Amino acid sequence: MDPEELLPKKKAPEILLGQDLSDMSEHELHARIAAMEAEISRCRAAITNRQSTKAAAANFFRKP
C-alpha cells in the first residue's frame, strides 16, 4: 500500500460568493469560474428534473 493513500484527501476549496479575489492568480480565477459554471449546470439539471417530476405529478392527479 502506498503511504500517500493513508493521508487525508484534500478537499477542493470552497467557493464563497463575495469572496475577496485580489489574492487569487489568473489560473485560480479561471478554475473558480469553471467550478461555478459546473455548479450552475448542475443546478439547471436539478431544476429540469424537478419540473419533469412536477409535470408528471400534475398529469397523474389531473381530473378527466
VOBA-1610 file (N, C-alpha, C; in pm, whole numbers, padded with zeros to 5 digits, always signed):
BEGIN
Met+00085-00117+00000Met+00000+00000+00000Met+00090+00123+00000Asp+00049+00222-00077Asp+00123+00347-00088Asp+00094+00433+00036Pro+00198+00485+00104Pro+00175+00567+00224Pro+00090+00692+00197Glu+00095+00742+00073Glu+00014+00860+00041Glu-00135+00831+00040Glu-00170+00703+00021Glu-00311+00666+00024Glu-00369+00679+00163Leu-00284+00675+00264Leu-00330+00686+00402Leu-00354+00830+00445Leu-00297+00924+00371Leu-00314+01065+00406Leu-00455+01111+00372Pro-00509+01202+00451Pro-00643+01253+00417Pro-00640+01327+00283Lys-00744+01307+00206Lys-00750+01371+00076Lys-00789+01517+00093Lys-00726+01601+00012Lys-00755+01744+00017Lys-00888+01769-00053Lys-00969+01850+00010Lys-01096+01889-00050Lys-01071+02006-00142Ala-01156+02015-00243Ala-01149+02132-00330Ala-01186+02254-00248Pro-01120+02366-00273Pro-01151+02484-00194Pro-01296+02527-00215Glu-01358+02564-00107Glu-01498+02606-00112Glu-01507+02743-00179Ile-01604+02757-00264Ile-01626+02885-00331Ile-01728+02963-00252Leu-01689+03081-00209Leu-01778+03167-00134Leu-01814+03287-00220Leu-01941+03315-00229Leu-01984+03432-00305Leu-01939+03557-00231Gly-01888+03654-00304Gly-01843+03778-00243Gly-01703+03770-00186Gln-01636+03657-00206Gln-01500+03636-00155Gln-01403+03735-00220Asp-01304+03779-00144Asp-01201+03870-00195Asp-01121+03797-00303Leu-01115+03855-00422Leu-01047+03792-00535Leu-00908+03848-00558Ser-00870+03949-00482Ser-00744+04018-00509Ser-00621+03930-00486Asp-00629+03828-00404Asp-00514+03742-00377Asp-00506+03622-00471Met-00603+03608-00561Met-00607+03491-00649Met-00532+03519-00779Ser-00466+03414-00828Ser-00396+03426-00956Ser-00495+03411-01071Glu-00449+03440-01190Glu-00535+03425-01308Glu-00581+03281-01321His-00489+03187-01298His-00523+03045-01307His-00631+03010-01204Glu-00617+03058-01083Glu-00717+03030-00978Glu-00853+03090-01015Leu-00851+03208-01074Leu-00977+03270-01114Leu-01045+03192-01226His-00966+03143-01323His-01024+03060-01429His-01082+02931-01370Ala-01012+02871-01276Ala-01060+02749-01211Ala-01188+02778-01133Arg-01193+02892-01070Arg-01312+02933-00993Arg-01432+02947-01087Ile-01411+03013-01201Ile-01518+03030-01299Ile-01566+02894-01350Ala-01473+02804-01380Ala-01509+02671-01429Ala-01591+02596-01325Ala-01552+02606-01199Ala-01625+02539-01091Ala-01765+02598-01076Met-01774+02729-01087Met-01906+02794-01076Met-01995+02756-01194Glu-01939+02751-01315Glu-02017+02712-01432Glu-02065+02567-01420Ala-01982+02480-01366Ala-02022+02342-01344Ala-02136+02335-01242Glu-02129+02416-01140Glu-02235+02418-01039Glu-02364+02474-01096Ile-02354+02575-01182Ile-02472+02630-01248Ile-02537+02523-01336Ser-02458+02448-01409Ser-02511+02339-01493Ser-02580+02234-01408Arg-02520+02202-01296Arg-02578+02104-01205Arg-02712+02153-01150Cys-02719+02281-01117Cys-02844+02340-01067Cys-02951+02341-01176Arg-02912+02374-01298Arg-03008+02375-01409Arg-03063+02235-01434Ala-02978+02135-01425Ala-03023+01997-01443Ala-03120+01957-01332Ala-03093+02000-01210Ala-03183+01971-01098Ala-03318+02040-01118Ile-03316+02163-01168Ile-03441+02235-01196Ile-03522+02160-01302Thr-03456+02117-01408Thr-03524+02043-01514Thr-03586+01915-01458Asn-03513+01847-01372Asn-03563+01725-01310Asn-03686+01755-01224Arg-03680+01862-01146Arg-03794+01899-01061Arg-03916+01934-01146Gln-03894+02004-01256Gln-04004+02041-01344Gln-04068+01917-01407Ser-03986+01820-01444Ser-04038+01696-01501Ser-04121+01620-01399Thr-04071+01614-01277Thr-04143+01546-01169Thr-04275+01616-01140Lys-04271+01748-01137Lys-04392+01826-01111Lys-04495+01805-01222Ala-04450+01806-01347Ala-04541+01785-01460Ala-04601+01645-01456Ala-04520+01545-01423Ala-04570+01408-01416Ala-04675+01395-01305Ala-04650+01458-01192Ala-04747+01455-01082Ala-04875+01527-01121Ala-04863+01639-01190Ala-04981+01713-01233Ala-05065+01630-01330Asn-04998+01559-01422Asn-05070+01473-01516Asn-05138+01357-01446Phe-05072+01301-01346Phe-05127+01188-01274Phe-05253+01227-01196Phe-05249+01345-01132Phe-05360+01385-01047Phe-05462+01473-01120Arg-05443+01496-01248Arg-05537+01577-01327Arg-05669+01503-01340Lys-05776+01574-01315Lys-05910+01513-01326Lys-05953+01513-01472Pro-06013+01403-01518Pro-06058+01395-01658Pro-06177+01484-01686
//
